[in-house]
């Protein structure tokens, strides 16, 4: 084995025993082998640092395959250093692993690896095992040592010589091929450019070299170190070699048959010992029974050459795998060509499960390339996956993940509905992918288009066939409804979608409106009211207007049913919903809704509170009032009455008043008056407050509103025609006349006489306190007169007395006081007489009692001391009725009991 520089190269081998190495004496080198080994080892450590290099096969080999070849300085020359690495280092030989690739990488630059011996005590048999393993490795990859040399077009001597050339002609050739600056490549790269394959296709080499150097190329110069530059070029060379094998796949070692896209066909072994393609040899023998190779006569019997076919199939499979591996590390256009070739191999025979999986992988790689053929690759990929999507879950996930970048949306129109549904279900996750909405729109549009086709056929067919088509229409409509309803349960565009389908197809659907969300119902009502918006939105979601622009009987009556559902769920918003979804000018829709409400009342026997405000509005707007038989069924809840329009409330209040329900009528009128007042409509507010007060004087809110109205008039005009009512309300509310308005009162006697006398006295007191005693006395006299008229003389006398106290010069007050005094004197005289008679009667009674007492005393004395005096002071006597008296013990021991 050559060590040192005798063979114009370094050869480093791991794993040889020390005894073997010490006995090894290289040609033309020092007789001390250790010095040579030490020099080689030192050079290796300086030039190759595994920890600082990105390894292509780091998991299989300690030394990077990228450094299988590098330059070591020997004097003033650069010679190649060939590193065979672990594969010959005594470790197990991993067939098919990346260790084998290590040897293959070396073979890309050299036609053969020679094992040189010095003729010493160790013969060639010592190294035969290592050489045999290396040759087996090369044969397994489908390349013989001889064929590599033929492919590269150089002998081993030429390779060594060219690696050391620095002639100007080589640099000019490199510049001509790449059109790059002179110093872009090192000598190895310049040598590689002259390979026959490179000269044949300069475009590939240019792309591969630029790819290998990548960002290291700046301004036409390579800024990397020499070793790293050479490593990059080696990567390029390896990739170039592998790509060349695929591009020129017809040049197979040991195969004399022309390989085409029909590799799966039988190849025959003819009588002349050569292998031919079946069709070609059969045609040749029909025209001439001679060997195409030797031109000698030959028989017509041909036998299948299964070994040859098996070798081709094995080569195809190996090449396909290599193409997929290289596609990830070469420019896009090169990768495209590699994958296209590999795809041709796979499709050259019927697809089984393994071939189908391989084709899917190839198409995924092609789809990921930024090339013009991506659209075709995606189309093929979708077509292949659609055949059995359940078995292509991973591929489907990859397609959905790259939905936008691969422009999958442009292919959706070519897919069948079942496959679209599978993609949509996969995109829904979880998690939900961004492409889910696009797939849902496509599915919804397909269903809508199918529905429109069936509806058109049903319209055009005779009645009998039309009925059959109508059932098909209902089935498609039901499928569309179930699809959008399921999607509408989550926030998003399909709430609108479900509302549109509900609005357009409700007559063909079996729907329980009570099971739908309020949002869907509201949206459906909106679209029924705004047909232009509905058609535009339907075209956006379904690519069809769902015939929402056409007027049908169902579209006229259905809003009322939707509104009834919303009234039950949102009773507080009943009138808002009505005004939002039913225009005031749409009398037909209002009549339909009113009929439904009245029918509901008739069936249930009562009015639902939720629908009461709407019912009242429609009754007064369309019917003129509440039917008499319906009026007792109304709850008239304040919260619902407040939702009514002011005019409707006033009309209802008048109808209640007319029906003898004054208190309720007054309450509703007050509510309307307050509503007018909040809107600044003072005139209407005052009128309705007056109406409410007239209906029920006991309604405090109505009285308060009326009082405020009268005070306002008095303040604005300086007078009021209802002064009596004003004063009555003021003093009933325990209030007084505002001081600044007191002077505005006319205080006409006929008005004062109409006042409650208590209110008149309060006014008199206020006038007196305001330093208007004469007016106060006059009002008090009028109050006294009212008391007298009512038979309340005592209150009248008190009023006269108070009037005289306010104004002693008031004749009426003095006369009233004198009359009161006279009546008092007469009353006192009568009382004195009555008291005297009572006194006389009491005197007579007293005299009789004295006589009776004296008689009793005499009787006791006559008993001569035999009487017993009972002492009851110690007994517990209870005040009130007792069934029997306490028991009393007599001196003789007997008991005495008195029963009441």
C-alpha positions in Angstrom: 0.0 0.0 0.0 1.5 3.3 -1.1 2.4 5.8 1.6 4.2 9.1 1.1 4.6 10.7 -2.3 6.0 7.8 -4.4 2.8 7.4 -6.3 2.1 11.1 -6.6 -0.6 10.7 -3.9 -1.1 10.1 -0.2 -3.0 7.0 0.9 -4.3 6.8 4.4 -5.7 3.5 5.7 -7.3 3.0 9.1 -7.3 -0.2 11.1 -4.1 -1.9 9.9 -2.0 -3.5 12.7 1.2 -1.9 13.9 3.3 -4.9 12.8 1.9 -4.7 9.3 2.5 -1.0 9.0 6.1 -1.2 10.4 7.0 -3.8 7.8 5.6 -1.6 5.0 8.4 0.1 3.0 7.0 2.6 0.4 8.7 3.0 -2.9 11.1 6.0 -3.2 10.6 6.9 0.3 12.6 7.0 3.4 13.5 3.6 4.9 12.0 4.7 8.2 8.3 4.1 7.9 7.3 5.8 11.1 8.5 9.2 9.7 6.3 8.8 6.7 3.3 7.8 8.8 3.9 10.7 11.2 4.1 13.2 8.3 0.9 11.9 6.8 -0.9 11.9 10.1 0.2 15.5 10.8 -0.9 16.7 7.4 -4.2 15.0 7.9 -4.8 16.7 11.2 -3.9 20.1 9.8 -6.0 19.8 6.7 -9.0 17.8 7.8 -10.8 18.9 11.0 -14.0 16.8 11.4 -15.4 19.0 14.1 -15.2 22.1 11.9 -16.8 20.7 8.8 -20.4 20.0 7.9 -20.5 16.2 7.3 -22.7 14.8 4.7 -22.6 11.3 6.3 -21.8 12.3 9.8 -23.9 9.4 11.3 -21.9 6.8 9.4 -18.4 8.0 9.3 -16.2 10.0 11.6 -14.4 11.6 8.8 -16.6 13.6 6.4 -17.1 12.2 3.0 -16.8 15.8 1.8 -13.1 15.5 2.6 -12.4 12.3 0.8 -10.1 14.2 -1.4 -8.1 17.3 -0.5 -4.7 18.7 -1.4 -1.5 18.3 0.8 1.6 20.2 0.1 4.7 18.3 -0.8 7.5 20.7 -1.4 6.2 23.3 -3.8 3.6 21.0 -5.4 0.0 20.0 -4.5 -0.9 16.4 -4.8 -4.1 14.6 -3.9 -4.6 13.0 -0.6 -7.0 10.0 -0.7 -8.9 9.1 2.5 -10.7 5.8 2.5 -11.9 6.2 6.0 -13.7 3.8 8.3 -14.8 1.4 5.6 -11.4 -0.2 5.7 -10.8 0.4 9.4 -11.8 -3.0 10.7 -15.4 -2.1 11.5 -18.4 -4.1 10.2 -19.0 -3.4 6.5 -22.6 -1.9 6.4 -24.0 -2.9 3.0 -26.2 -0.2 1.6 -25.3 2.3 4.3 -23.6 5.7 3.8 -20.2 4.1 4.5 -20.5 2.6 1.0 -21.2 6.0 -0.3 -17.9 7.1 1.2 -16.1 4.9 -1.3 -18.4 5.9 -4.1 -17.5 9.6 -3.5 -13.8 8.7 -4.0 -14.6 6.9 -7.2 -16.2 10.1 -8.7 -12.7 11.6 -9.2 -10.6 8.4 -9.8 -11.2 5.7 -12.3 -9.6 3.1 -10.0 -8.1 2.9 -6.6 -4.8 1.0 -6.9 -3.3 -1.1 -4.1 0.5 -0.9 -4.5 2.8 -3.4 -2.8 6.6 -3.2 -2.3 7.4 -6.8 -2.9 8.5 -7.3 0.6 7.9 -10.1 3.0 4.1 -9.5 2.9 2.5 -10.6 -0.4 -0.6 -9.2 -2.1 -2.9 -11.8 -0.4 -2.5 -9.8 2.8 -4.6 -6.9 1.3 -6.9 -8.9 -0.9 -9.8 -8.8 1.6 -9.8 -5.0 1.6 -9.7 -4.7 -2.2 -12.5 -7.3 -2.5 -14.8 -5.4 -0.2 -14.2 -2.2 -2.1 -15.0 -3.8 -5.4 -18.2 -5.3 -4.0 -19.2 -1.9 -2.8 -18.8 -0.5 -6.3 -20.6 -3.3 -7.9 -23.6 -3.0 -5.5 -24.1 0.6 -6.6 -24.3 -0.5 -10.2 -20.9 0.8 -11.4 -17.9 -1.3 -12.3 -14.4 0.1 -11.9 -13.9 -0.2 -15.6 -17.0 1.6 -16.4 -16.1 4.5 -14.1 -12.9 5.0 -16.0 -14.8 4.9 -19.3 -17.3 7.4 -18.0 -14.8 9.9 -16.7 -12.7 9.4 -19.8 -9.4 9.4 -17.9 -6.9 6.9 -16.8 -5.5 6.9 -13.3 -2.3 8.5 -14.6 -4.2 11.2 -16.4 -6.2 12.0 -13.3 -3.0 12.5 -11.3 -1.4 14.6 -14.0 -4.4 16.8 -14.5 -4.8 17.5 -10.8 -1.3 19.2 -10.8 -1.7 21.2 -14.0 -1.6 25.0 -13.8 -1.5 25.8 -17.5 -3.1 28.9 -18.9 -5.1 26.8 -21.4 -7.1 25.1 -18.6 -8.0 28.4 -17.1 -9.2 29.7 -20.4 -11.4 26.6 -20.8 -12.9 27.1 -17.4 -13.6 30.7 -18.1 -15.2 29.8 -21.4 -17.4 27.2 -19.8 -18.6 29.1 -16.8 -18.0 32.7 -17.9 -16.9 33.5 -14.4 -13.7 35.3 -13.2 -10.4 33.5 -13.5 -9.8 32.8 -9.9 -13.3 31.3 -9.1 -12.1 27.7 -9.1 -9.2 25.8 -7.6 -7.2 23.4 -9.8 -9.5 20.4 -9.0 -12.5 22.4 -10.1 -10.8 23.4 -13.3 -9.9 19.8 -14.0 -13.5 18.7 -13.4 -14.7 21.2 -16.0 -13.0 19.3 -18.7 -14.8 16.0 -18.2 -16.7 14.9 -21.3 -20.0 15.1 -19.5 -19.3 18.7 -18.5 -18.3 19.8 -21.9 -21.5 18.2 -23.2 -23.8 20.1 -20.8 -22.2 23.3 -19.5 -25.5 24.5 -18.0 -25.7 21.7 -15.5 -22.1 22.3 -14.3 -22.6 26.0 -14.0 -25.6 25.6 -11.8 -24.0 22.9 -9.7 -20.8 24.8 -9.1 -22.7 27.9 -8.1 -24.9 25.9 -5.9 -21.9 24.2 -4.2 -20.2 27.5 -3.6 -23.5 29.2 -2.6 -23.0 32.4 -0.6 -19.2 31.9 -0.6 -19.1 33.6 -4.0 -18.9 37.3 -3.7 -18.0 39.7 -6.5 -16.7 36.8 -8.7 -14.2 35.6 -6.1 -14.3 32.8 -3.6 -13.6 34.1 -0.1 -13.3 30.7 1.6 -10.1 29.0 2.5 -8.4 26.7 0.1 -9.4 23.5 2.0 -13.1 24.6 2.3 -13.2 25.6 -1.3 -11.9 22.2 -2.4 -14.5 20.6 -0.1 -17.3 22.6 -1.7 -16.1 21.5 -5.1 -16.0 17.9 -4.1 -19.6 18.1 -3.0 -20.3 19.6 -6.4 -18.4 16.8 -8.1 -20.3 14.1 -6.2 -23.7 15.7 -7.0 -22.6 16.2 -10.6 -21.6 12.5 -10.9 -24.9 11.3 -9.4 -27.0 13.6 -11.6 -25.1 12.5 -14.7 -25.9 8.9 -13.9 -29.6 9.8 -13.9 -29.6 12.1 -16.9 -27.7 9.5 -19.0 -29.5 6.5 -17.6 -29.2 4.6 -20.9 -25.5 4.0 -20.4 -25.7 1.1 -18.0 -22.7 -1.0 -17.3 -22.9 -4.5 -18.8 -26.4 -3.9 -20.4 -26.3 -4.0 -24.1 -30.1 -3.4 -24.5 -31.3 0.0 -25.3 -33.2 1.2 -22.2 -36.3 3.2 -22.8 -39.5 4.1 -21.0 -40.6 0.5 -21.7 -38.3 -1.0 -19.2 -41.1 -3.0 -17.7 -41.5 -5.1 -20.9 -39.9 -8.5 -21.3 -36.4 -8.7 -22.6 -35.4 -11.8 -24.5 -32.2 -13.8 -24.7 -31.9 -14.8 -28.4 -30.1 -17.8 -30.0 -27.0 -15.7 -30.7 -26.3 -15.2 -27.0 -27.2 -11.4 -27.0 -30.1 -9.8 -25.2 -32.7 -7.8 -27.2 -35.8 -6.0 -26.5 -38.8 -8.1 -27.3 -40.5 -6.0 -29.9 -37.2 -5.1 -31.6 -35.9 -8.7 -32.0 -39.3 -10.0 -33.1 -39.5 -7.4 -35.9 -35.8 -8.1 -36.9 -36.4 -11.9 -37.1 -39.5 -11.5 -39.2 -37.5 -9.6 -41.8 -34.2 -11.5 -41.6 -33.2 -14.5 -39.6 -29.7 -13.2 -38.8 -28.1 -12.0 -35.6 -28.3 -8.2 -35.4 -24.9 -8.3 -33.7 -22.9 -10.8 -35.7 -25.0 -11.0 -38.9 -24.7 -14.8 -38.6 -27.7 -17.0 -39.2 -29.7 -17.7 -36.0 -32.8 -19.6 -34.9 -36.1 -18.0 -34.2 -36.4 -19.3 -30.7 -35.9 -16.6 -28.0 -36.2 -17.0 -24.2 -37.0 -14.4 -21.6 -34.0 -13.0 -19.9 -35.3 -12.5 -16.4 -31.9 -11.7 -14.9 -31.6 -8.8 -17.3 -35.0 -7.5 -16.5 -34.4 -7.9 -12.8 -31.2 -5.9 -13.1 -32.9 -3.1 -15.0 -35.7 -2.9 -12.4 -33.2 -2.9 -9.6 -31.3 -0.1 -11.3 -34.5 1.9 -11.9 -35.5 1.6 -8.2 -32.0 2.7 -7.1 -32.0 5.6 -9.5 -35.4 6.8 -8.4 -34.3 6.8 -4.7 -31.1 8.6 -5.6 -33.0 11.2 -7.7 -35.3 11.9 -4.7 -32.3 12.3 -2.5 -30.5 14.6 -4.9 -33.6 16.7 -5.6 -33.3 18.2 -2.1 -29.8 19.5 -2.7 -29.6 20.8 -6.3 -31.0 23.8 -8.1 -34.7 23.7 -9.0 -34.4 23.1 -12.7 -31.9 20.3 -12.2 -34.2 18.8 -9.6 -37.1 19.1 -12.0 -35.3 17.1 -14.6 -34.1 14.5 -12.1 -37.6 14.0 -10.7 -39.2 13.9 -14.2 -36.8 11.1 -15.2 -37.5 9.2 -12.0 -41.2 9.7 -12.5 -40.9 8.2 -15.9 -39.2 5.1 -14.4 -42.0 4.7 -11.8 -44.8 5.1 -14.4 -43.2 2.7 -16.9 -45.0 -0.2 -15.2 -48.3 -0.7 -13.6 -48.6 0.9 -10.2 -48.7 -1.3 -7.2 -48.9 0.1 -3.6 -45.2 0.6 -3.3 -44.9 2.3 -6.7 -47.8 4.4 -5.9 -46.2 5.6 -2.7 -43.0 6.3 -4.6 -44.8 8.3 -7.2 -46.6 10.3 -4.5 -43.2 11.2 -3.0 -41.9 12.2 -6.4 -44.9 14.4 -7.1 -44.6 16.0 -3.6 -41.0 16.9 -4.4 -41.9 18.3 -7.8 -44.8 20.3 -6.3 -42.4 21.8 -3.8 -40.1 23.1 -6.6 -40.4 26.8 -7.6 -40.7 25.8 -11.3 -43.2 26.3 -14.1 -44.2 22.6 -14.0 -45.5 22.8 -10.5 -49.1 23.1 -11.7 -48.9 19.9 -13.6 -47.2 18.1 -10.7 -50.0 19.3 -8.3 -52.6 18.2 -10.7 -51.1 14.7 -11.0 -50.7 14.6 -7.2 -54.3 15.4 -6.6 -55.5 13.0 -9.2 -53.4 10.2 -7.7 -54.4 10.9 -4.1 -58.1 11.1 -5.2 -58.0 7.4 -6.2 -57.7 6.3 -2.5 -57.4 9.3 -0.2 -57.8 7.2 2.9 -54.4 5.6 2.2 -52.7 8.9 1.5 -53.4 10.7 4.7 -49.8 12.1 5.0 -49.9 13.3 1.4 -53.2 15.0 2.0 -51.8 16.7 5.0 -48.8 17.9 3.0 -51.1 19.2 0.2 -53.3 21.1 2.7 -50.2 22.6 4.5 -49.0 24.0 1.2 -52.4 24.8 -0.1 -51.7 28.5 -0.9 -48.0 28.2 -2.0 -48.9 25.4 -4.4 -52.0 27.2 -5.7 -54.2 24.1 -5.0 -57.3 26.3 -5.2 -56.9 26.6 -9.0 -57.3 22.8 -9.2 -60.4 22.4 -7.0 -62.8 22.7 -10.0 -61.2 19.5 -11.4 -61.9 17.4 -8.3 -64.9 15.2 -7.5 -67.2 16.1 -4.7 -66.3 13.1 -2.6 -62.6 13.9 -2.7 -63.4 17.6 -1.9 -65.4 16.5 1.1 -62.4 14.4 2.2 -60.0 17.3 1.9 -62.5 19.6 3.7 -62.9 17.2 6.6 -59.1 16.8 6.8 -58.7 20.6 6.8 -61.2 21.0 9.7 -58.6 19.3 11.9 -58.2 20.0 14.7 -56.6 22.3 14.3 -58.6 24.1 11.6 -56.3 24.9 8.6 -56.5 28.2 6.7 -57.5 26.4 3.6 -60.6 24.9 5.2 -62.8 27.9 4.2 -61.8 27.7 0.5 -62.6 24.0 0.4 -65.9 24.7 2.1 -66.8 27.3 -0.4 -66.0 25.0 -3.3 -68.2 22.2 -1.8 -71.0 24.6 -1.1 -70.8 26.0 -4.6 -70.9 22.5 -6.1 -74.0 21.6 -4.1 -75.7 24.9 -5.1 -74.9 24.4 -8.8 -76.3 20.8 -8.6 -79.4 22.2 -7.0 -79.8 24.8 -9.7 -79.5 22.2 -12.4 -82.1 20.0 -10.9 -84.5 22.9 -10.3 -84.1 23.9 -14.0 -84.9 20.3 -15.1 -87.9 20.2 -12.7 -89.2 23.4 -14.1 -88.9 22.2 -17.7 -90.3 18.7 -17.3 -93.9 17.6 -17.4 -95.8 17.3 -14.2 -95.3 13.6 -13.5 -91.6 13.7 -14.1 -91.4 17.1 -12.5 -92.6 15.5 -9.2 -89.8 13.0 -9.3 -87.3 15.7 -10.0 -88.8 17.8 -7.2 -87.9 15.1 -4.7 -84.4 15.1 -6.1 -84.3 18.9 -5.6 -85.4 18.5 -2.0 -82.7 15.9 -1.4 -80.0 18.1 -2.8 -81.4 21.1 -0.9 -81.4 19.0 2.3 -77.7 18.1 1.7 -76.8 21.7 1.2 -78.7 22.7 4.3 -77.0 20.1 6.5 -73.6 21.1 5.2 -74.0 24.8 6.0 -75.9 24.2 9.2 -73.0 22.1 10.6 -70.5 24.8 9.7 -72.7 27.6 11.1 -72.3 26.3 14.6 -68.9 28.0 14.7 -68.3 31.7 14.1 -67.5 32.6 10.5 -69.0 33.1 7.1 -71.2 30.1 7.3 -73.7 31.8 9.6 -74.5 33.9 6.6 -74.4 30.7 4.5 -77.0 29.0 6.7 -79.2 32.1 6.8 -79.1 32.4 3.0 -80.1 28.7 2.5 -82.8 29.0 5.1 -84.2 32.1 3.4 -84.1 30.7 -0.1 -85.0 27.0 0.4 -87.1 26.8 3.6 -90.1 25.5 1.6 -88.0 22.5 0.5 -86.5 21.8 3.9 -87.8 20.0 7.0 -86.7 22.5 9.6 -87.6 23.0 13.2 -87.1 26.8 13.6 -87.0 26.5 17.3 -83.8 24.5 17.0 -81.9 27.2 15.1 -79.8 29.9 16.7 -81.1 33.4 17.0 -78.2 34.7 14.9 -79.1 32.5 11.9 -82.8 33.5 12.2 -81.9 37.2 12.3 -79.5 36.9 9.3 -82.2 35.1 7.4 -84.7 37.9 8.1 -82.2 40.5 7.1 -81.5 38.8 3.7 -85.3 38.4 3.1 -85.7 42.2 3.6 -82.6 43.2 1.6 -82.7 41.0 -1.5 -79.8 42.7 -3.3 -77.5 42.1 -0.4 -78.7 38.5 -0.2 -78.0 37.8 -3.9 -74.6 39.4 -3.7 -73.6 37.4 -0.6 -75.0 34.2 -2.1 -73.0 34.6 -5.3 -69.9 35.1 -3.1 -70.4 32.0 -1.1 -72.2 29.7 -3.5 -71.6 31.1 -7.0 -75.4 31.1 -7.2 -78.0 33.6 -6.0 -80.2 30.6 -4.9 -83.1 32.4 -6.7 -83.4 34.9 -3.8 -84.0 37.6 -6.4 -87.3 36.0 -7.4 -90.5 36.8 -5.6 -92.5 33.7 -4.4 -95.4 33.2 -2.1 -93.1 31.5 0.5 -90.7 34.4 0.6 -93.7 36.7 1.5 -95.0 34.7 4.5 -91.8 33.1 5.8 -90.5 36.3 7.5 -93.5 36.3 9.9 -92.6 32.8 11.1 -89.0 33.8 11.7 -90.2 36.9 13.6 -92.4 34.8 15.8 -89.4 32.7 16.8 -87.3 35.8 17.6 -90.1 37.4 19.6 -90.1 34.4 21.9 -86.3 34.5 22.4 -86.0 38.3 22.7 -89.3 39.7 24.0 -87.7 42.9 25.1 -86.6 43.6 21.4 -89.9 42.7 19.8 -90.7 46.1 18.3 -87.1 46.7 17.3 -87.1 43.4 15.5 -90.4 44.3 13.7 -89.1 47.7 12.6 -85.8 46.2 11.5 -87.1 43.4 9.4 -90.6 44.5 8.3 -90.8 47.9 6.6 -93.8 50.1 7.5 -94.8 50.2 3.9 -94.8 46.4 3.6 -98.5 46.0 4.5 -98.7 42.5 3.1 -95.9 41.2 5.4 -97.6 43.0 8.4 -100.9 41.4 7.6 -99.3 38.0 7.5 -97.7 38.5 10.9 -100.9 39.8 12.4 -102.8 36.8 11.2 -100.2 34.5 12.8 -100.4 36.4 16.1 -104.2 36.4 16.2 -104.3 32.7 15.4 -101.8 32.0 18.1 -104.0 33.9 20.6 -107.0 31.9 19.4 -105.3 28.6 19.9 -103.8 29.4 23.3 -106.6 31.5 24.7 -104.2 34.2 25.9 -101.6 36.6 24.5 -98.0 35.8 25.0 -96.2 38.7 26.7 -93.4 38.4 24.2 -95.6 39.1 21.3 -98.0 41.6 23.0 -96.2 44.9 21.9 -96.0 43.7 18.3 -99.6 42.6 18.3 -100.8 45.9 19.7 -98.8 47.9 17.1 -100.1 45.8 14.2 -103.6 46.0 15.5 -103.6 49.8 15.7 -101.6 50.2 12.5 -103.6 47.7 10.4 -106.9 47.0 12.3 -107.7 50.3 14.0 -107.9 48.9 17.5 -108.0 45.9 19.8 -111.0 43.7 19.4 -113.3 43.8 22.4 -112.9 40.1 23.0 -109.2 40.4 23.0 -108.9 43.4 25.3 -109.4 41.3 28.6 -106.6 38.9 27.5 -103.9 41.6 27.4 -101.5 41.6 30.3 -100.6 45.3 29.8 -97.2 44.8 31.5 -95.5 48.2 31.9 -92.3 47.0 30.4 -94.1 46.0 27.2 -96.4 49.1 27.1 -93.2 51.2 27.2 -92.2 49.6 23.9 -95.3 50.9 22.1 -95.4 54.0 20.0 -96.8 57.0 21.9 -99.8 57.3 19.6 -100.5 53.6 20.0 -100.4 53.9 23.8 -102.8 56.9 23.8 -105.2 54.9 21.6 -105.1 51.9 23.9 -105.6 54.2 26.9 -108.8 55.7 25.4 -110.1 52.2 24.5 -109.5 51.0 28.1 -111.2 54.1 29.5 -114.2 53.5 27.2 -114.3 49.8 28.4 -114.5 51.0 32.1 -110.9 50.3 32.9 -110.1 54.0 33.9 -107.2 53.2 36.2 -105.3 51.1 33.5 -106.2 53.7 30.9 -104.8 56.5 33.0 -101.6 54.5 33.7 -100.9 53.9 30.0 -101.7 57.5 29.2 -99.2 58.7 31.7 -96.6 56.4 30.1 -97.3 57.9 26.7 -97.2 61.5 28.2 -93.8 60.8 29.7 -92.6 59.5 26.3 -93.8 62.7 24.6 -92.1 64.7 27.3 -88.8 62.9 26.9 -88.9 63.8 23.2 -89.5 67.5 24.0 -93.0 67.4 22.6 -94.5 69.6 25.4 -97.9 70.3 23.8 -98.6 66.6 23.3 -97.3 65.7 26.7 -99.6 68.2 28.5 -102.6 67.0 26.5 -102.0 63.4 27.4 -101.3 64.2 31.1 -104.7 66.1 31.1 -106.3 63.0 29.5 -104.7 60.7 32.1 -105.9 63.0 35.0 -109.4 63.1 33.6 -109.5 59.3 33.5 -108.4 58.9 37.1 -108.0 61.7 39.6 -106.4 59.3 42.0 -103.5 58.7 39.7 -100.7 60.5 41.5 -98.4 60.6 38.4 -101.2 62.0 36.3 -102.0 64.7 39.0 -98.3 65.6 39.3 -98.0 66.0 35.6 -101.2 68.1 35.5 -99.9 70.3 38.3 -96.6 70.9 36.6 -98.4 71.8 33.4 -100.6 74.4 35.2 -97.7 75.9 37.0 -95.9 76.2 33.7 -98.9 78.0 32.1 -99.1 80.3 35.1 -95.5 81.2 34.9 -95.5 81.7 31.2 -98.8 83.5 30.8 -99.2 85.2 34.2 -102.6 83.6 34.6 -104.4 80.3 34.2 -107.9 79.3 33.4 -107.8 76.4 35.7 -106.7 78.2 38.9 -109.1 76.2 41.0 -107.5 72.9 39.8 -104.0 74.3 40.2 -104.6 75.2 43.9 -106.4 71.9 44.6 -103.4 69.9 43.2 -100.9 72.1 45.0 -102.4 71.7 48.4 -103.3 68.1 47.9 -99.7 67.4 47.3 -98.8 69.3 50.5 -97.2 72.0 48.5 -97.7 75.8 48.5 -98.0 78.3 45.7 -94.5 79.4 44.6 -93.9 82.9 46.0 -93.1 84.4 42.6 -96.4 83.1 41.3 -98.6 84.0 44.2 -99.2 87.5 42.8 -100.4 86.0 39.5 -103.4 84.3 41.1 -106.7 86.0 40.4 -108.3 84.6 43.5 -111.8 84.9 42.1 -114.5 84.1 44.7 -116.3 81.6 42.4 -112.9 79.8 41.9 -112.1 79.8 45.6 -115.6 78.4 46.5 -114.8 75.5 44.2 -111.7 74.7 46.2 -111.8 72.2 49.1 -112.1 74.4 52.2 -108.9 73.0 53.6 -107.0 74.1 50.5 -108.6 77.6 50.8 -107.5 77.9 54.4 -103.9 76.8 53.4 -103.9 79.5 50.7 -105.2 82.1 53.2 -102.4 81.2 55.6 -99.9 81.6 52.8 -101.3 85.0 51.7 -101.2 86.2 55.4 -97.6 85.0 55.7 -96.8 86.9 52.5 -98.1 90.2 54.0 -101.4 90.0 52.2 -103.6 89.6 55.3 -106.7 91.2 53.7 -106.6 88.8 50.8 -105.9 86.0 53.2 -108.9 87.0 55.4 -111.2 87.1 52.4 -110.1 83.7 51.3 -110.6 82.3 54.8 -114.1 83.8 54.9 -114.9 82.0 51.6 -113.6 78.8 53.2 -115.8 79.3 56.2 -118.8 79.8 53.9 -118.0 76.5 52.2 -117.8 74.8 55.6 -121.2 76.3 56.6 -122.7 75.1 53.3 -121.4 71.6 54.1 -122.9 71.7 57.6 -119.5 71.9 59.3 -120.3 74.8 61.6 -117.4 74.2 64.0 -114.9 74.3 61.1 -116.7 77.4 59.7 -116.5 79.2 63.1 -112.8 78.4 63.3 -112.3 79.8 59.8 -114.2 83.0 60.7 -112.0 83.3 63.8 -108.8 82.9 61.7 -110.1 85.4 59.1 -110.8 88.0 61.9 -107.3 87.3 63.3 -105.8 88.1 59.8 -107.9 91.3 59.2 -110.0 92.8 62.1 -111.6 95.2 59.6 -113.1 92.4 57.5 -116.8 92.8 58.2 -117.7 89.3 57.0 -115.1 87.9 59.3 -116.4 90.0 62.2 -120.0 89.1 61.5 -119.0 85.4 61.3 -117.2 85.7 64.5 -120.1 87.4 66.3 -122.5 84.8 64.9 -120.2 82.1 66.2 -119.9 83.8 69.6 -123.7 84.1 69.8 -124.1 80.5 69.0 -121.5 79.6 71.5 -123.3 81.6 74.3 -126.7 80.0 73.5 -125.0 76.6 73.6 -123.4 77.4 77.0 -126.7 78.4 78.5 -128.3 75.2 77.4 -125.4 73.3 78.8 -125.6 75.1 82.2 -129.3 74.1 82.5 -128.5 70.5 81.7 -125.7 70.5 84.2 -127.9 71.9 86.9 -130.5 69.2 86.3 -127.8 66.6 86.6 -126.7 68.1 89.9 -130.2 68.0 91.4 -130.6 64.4 90.4 -127.3 63.4 92.0 -128.3 65.1 95.3 -131.4 63.0 95.4 -129.4 59.8 94.9 -127.0 60.7 97.6 -129.7 61.3 100.1 -131.2 57.8 99.4 -127.9 56.1 99.8 -127.2 57.7 103.1 -130.6 56.4 104.4 -129.8 52.9 103.1 -126.4 52.9 104.8 -127.9 53.9 108.1 -130.4 51.1 108.0 -127.7 48.5 107.4 -125.7 49.8 110.2 -128.6 49.4 112.5 -129.2 45.9 111.3 -125.7 44.9 112.1 -125.9 46.3 115.5 -129.1 44.4 116.1 -127.3 41.1 115.5 -125.5 41.7 118.7 -122.0 40.9 117.6 -122.9 37.7 115.7 -121.8 38.9 112.4 -118.6 37.6 110.7 -116.4 40.0 108.8 -114.6 38.4 105.8 -111.2 39.6 104.9 -110.5 39.1 101.2 -107.6 41.3 100.8 -105.1 38.4 100.6 -106.9 36.5 97.8 -105.6 36.5 94.3 -108.7 37.9 92.6 -108.5 38.3 88.8 -110.3 41.2 87.2 -112.9 40.1 84.7 -115.4 37.4 84.3 -114.9 34.3 86.4 -117.0 31.1 86.3 -116.7 30.7 90.1 -115.5 32.8 93.0 -112.5 32.0 95.2 -113.2 29.5 98.0 -113.5 31.1 101.5 -112.9 29.2 104.7 -115.4 29.9 107.5 -114.5 29.7 111.3 -116.6 26.6 111.7 -114.6 24.7 109.1 -117.3 24.8 106.4 -116.7 26.1 102.8 -118.6 28.8 101.1 -118.6 29.1 97.3 -120.3 31.6 95.1 -121.0 30.6 91.5 -121.7 33.3 89.0 
